[in-house]
């Protein structure tokens, strides 16, 4: 379907009918900018406007889609070609719409994730909950973008992207703990005993010794089995 050719044909027929873009737009209930986009080949008229547009321009739908006046001897051939082109065009528009929706979902999910990290303090568990929720929403959008793949491939790729994204968030969280002496956002358990706060994360442990005191300090260690007695004596070691 040649949009430029169709646009020029609409322009020719509009002038033949001695109509301005504004007058044609008023008859169809659209804006004159919409008419301009049709005639410049940037957009196609909506399917619902084919018949009223053709009636105003005194052409057939087949001629509109061909972008020219047709003779009887090739009318049927053009009709079949235009049906196929229209179906393909509609399919492309639907696919484009789905891709836009998928992109909006991805951006919205990332917005939730980044907002959760920036807004909620690291001590709050809501930061990790909302950031993971945002990632899951983004994964839905990513899954939708791969509509040409088989479902199990889409699922596998989406899962791998989710794992990599979580790994990146955990790494950023670790850097924040190490460089800024803040509680890890993605933690499993938080235990307070004596003058020690213990944070257990999936890959490392964090000890906050002498918390809220002048001599407060932080220690990061690899995961290990921790008992109450160890916590009580940890900062004395």
LINDA-V974295 format. One record per backbone hydrogen bond with DSSP energy under -1.0 kcal/mol. NH is the residue of the N-H (numbers start at 0). CO is the residue of the C=O. E is the energy in kcal/mol with one decimal. If there is no record, write none. Layout:
NH | CO | E
NH | CO | E
This chain:
2 | 0 | -1.0
5 | 1 | -2.2
6 | 2 | -2.6
7 | 3 | -2.4
8 | 4 | -2.0
9 | 5 | -2.4
10 | 6 | -2.2
11 | 7 | -2.5
12 | 8 | -2.6
13 | 9 | -2.3
14 | 10 | -2.2
15 | 11 | -2.3
16 | 12 | -1.9
17 | 14 | -1.1
18 | 13 | -2.4
23 | 19 | -2.4
24 | 20 | -2.5
25 | 21 | -2.3
26 | 22 | -1.9
27 | 23 | -1.6
28 | 24 | -1.3
29 | 24 | -2.4
34 | 30 | -1.5
35 | 31 | -2.2
36 | 32 | -2.3
37 | 33 | -2.0
38 | 34 | -2.5
39 | 35 | -1.8
40 | 37 | -1.4
41 | 36 | -2.0
42 | 36 | -1.4
48 | 45 | -2.2
49 | 46 | -1.4
52 | 48 | -2.4
53 | 49 | -2.5
54 | 50 | -2.5
55 | 51 | -1.9
56 | 52 | -2.3
58 | 53 | -2.2
63 | 59 | -2.3
64 | 60 | -2.5
65 | 61 | -1.3
66 | 62 | -1.8
67 | 62 | -1.5
77 | 73 | -2.1
78 | 74 | -2.2
79 | 75 | -2.2
80 | 76 | -1.9
81 | 77 | -2.8
82 | 78 | -2.0
83 | 79 | -1.9
84 | 80 | -2.4
85 | 81 | -2.7
86 | 82 | -2.2
87 | 83 | -2.1
88 | 84 | -2.6
89 | 85 | -2.6
90 | 86 | -2.1
91 | 87 | -2.2
92 | 88 | -2.3
93 | 89 | -2.3
94 | 90 | -2.3
95 | 91 | -2.6
96 | 92 | -2.4
97 | 93 | -2.3
98 | 94 | -2.2
99 | 95 | -2.2
100 | 96 | -2.4
101 | 97 | -2.6
102 | 98 | -2.4
103 | 99 | -2.2
104 | 100 | -2.2
105 | 101 | -2.3
106 | 102 | -2.6
107 | 103 | -2.6
108 | 104 | -2.4
109 | 105 | -2.4
110 | 106 | -2.3
111 | 107 | -2.0
112 | 108 | -2.2
113 | 109 | -2.8
114 | 110 | -2.4
115 | 111 | -2.3
116 | 112 | -1.9
117 | 113 | -2.1
118 | 114 | -2.9
119 | 115 | -1.5
123 | 120 | -1.7
128 | 124 | -1.8
129 | 125 | -2.7
130 | 126 | -2.0
131 | 127 | -2.1
132 | 128 | -2.1
133 | 129 | -2.5
134 | 130 | -1.9
135 | 131 | -2.4
136 | 132 | -2.1
137 | 133 | -2.2
138 | 134 | -2.2
139 | 135 | -1.5
140 | 136 | -1.5
141 | 137 | -2.4
142 | 138 | -2.7
143 | 139 | -1.9
144 | 140 | -1.5
148 | 145 | -1.7
153 | 149 | -2.3
154 | 150 | -2.4
155 | 151 | -2.1
156 | 152 | -2.7
157 | 153 | -2.5
158 | 154 | -2.3
159 | 155 | -2.4
160 | 156 | -2.3
161 | 157 | -2.2
162 | 158 | -2.5
163 | 159 | -2.4
164 | 160 | -2.4
165 | 161 | -2.6
166 | 162 | -2.4
167 | 163 | -2.1
168 | 164 | -2.3
169 | 165 | -2.6
170 | 166 | -2.1
171 | 167 | -2.5
172 | 168 | -2.3
173 | 169 | -2.2
174 | 170 | -2.4
175 | 171 | -2.1
176 | 172 | -2.0
177 | 173 | -2.7
178 | 174 | -3.0
179 | 175 | -1.9
180 | 176 | -1.1
186 | 184 | -1.3
187 | 199 | -4.0
188 | 199 | -1.4
190 | 197 | -2.9
192 | 195 | -2.8
195 | 192 | -2.2
196 | 207 | -1.7
197 | 190 | -3.9
198 | 205 | -3.0
199 | 188 | -2.9
200 | 203 | -2.2
204 | 220 | -3.4
205 | 198 | -2.5
206 | 218 | -3.1
207 | 196 | -2.7
208 | 216 | -2.4
209 | 194 | -1.5
210 | 194 | -1.2
212 | 209 | -1.6
215 | 212 | -1.5
216 | 208 | -1.7
218 | 206 | -2.6
220 | 204 | -2.6
230 | 226 | -2.0
231 | 227 | -2.4
232 | 228 | -1.6
233 | 229 | -1.0
236 | 233 | -1.6
